[in-house]
Amino acid sequence: MIYYLLASEPAVTEATGESLPSMGLLDTLIPILMLIAVFGLMYFVSIRPQRKKEKELRKAVDAITVGDKIVTIGGITGTVANIKDDEITITTSIAHTMVSFKKTAISTIIKREIAE
């Protein structure tokens, strides 16, 4: 669009005898500043809270103990039976099946209730 306007300026000048007002520095910077503002707003509205949520989940995953109930990203629920480095083995409620997952596959952690 800007190229069309710039290309049409000589035609307007020849037809009317008047030249178009030139764009100032501020007129050029406003669209760029608006674009930067939109990206900044997008960062603070969506990206930053997501990173904070991921950091909290990683802390919770590192604090998992045997007996906690978890839900995986695939929707499988179970009780933690064994923890090795980056792998967690859970027991599902159906026939007490043992299933192993990477820690990154955990989406929700439900801490076990401690009986008094």
SVG drawing of the C-alpha trace seen along z (x, -y; Angstrom):
<svg xmlns="http://www.w3.org/2000/svg" viewBox="-10 -24 28 81">
<polyline fill="none" stroke="black" stroke-width="0.4" points="0.0,0.0 2.8,-2.5 4.5,-1.8 1.2,-2.6 1.0,-5.9 4.6,-6.8 4.3,-5.9 1.1,-8.0 2.7,-11.2 4.4,-12.3 1.0,-11.9 -0.8,-14.0 1.9,-16.6 1.7,-16.9 -2.1,-17.0 -2.8,-19.5 0.5,-21.4 0.6,-20.8 2.9,-18.4 1.7,-16.0 2.8,-16.8 5.8,-14.6 5.5,-12.1 7.3,-13.2 9.4,-11.0 6.5,-10.7 4.1,-9.5 6.6,-6.8 7.3,-5.7 3.7,-5.4 2.9,-2.1 6.2,-0.6 5.5,-1.6 2.0,-0.2 3.4,3.1 5.9,3.2 3.1,2.4 1.0,5.2 3.8,7.7 4.6,6.5 1.0,6.8 0.9,10.3 4.0,11.3 2.5,10.1 -1.0,11.5 -0.1,15.0 3.5,15.9 4.6,14.8 1.7,16.4 2.3,19.7 6.0,19.7 5.1,19.1 2.6,21.9 5.1,24.3 7.7,23.3 5.2,24.1 4.4,27.4 8.1,28.4 8.5,27.5 5.5,29.7 6.8,32.6 10.2,32.5 8.4,32.7 6.3,35.8 6.5,38.6 5.4,42.2 1.7,42.4 0.7,39.1 -2.0,39.3 -1.3,37.8 -3.0,37.2 -0.9,37.5 -1.3,35.3 -3.0,38.3 -5.7,38.4 -4.4,41.5 -4.8,41.3 -2.9,43.3 -0.9,43.5 2.8,43.1 4.5,46.4 8.2,45.7 10.3,42.7 13.6,43.0 15.5,40.0 13.2,38.8 10.7,41.6 7.7,42.3 5.8,45.5 2.2,45.4 -0.4,47.9 -3.7,47.5 -7.0,48.4 -7.9,51.0 -6.3,54.3 -3.4,52.4 -1.6,52.1 1.9,50.6 2.7,47.9 5.9,45.9 6.0,42.2 8.5,39.5 8.1,36.7 7.3,34.3 4.0,36.3 2.5,35.2 -0.2,32.5 -1.8,32.5 -0.6,33.6 -3.0,34.5 -1.1,34.9 -2.0,37.8 -4.0,37.1 -2.1,37.8 -4.4,39.6 -4.1,38.2"/>
</svg>
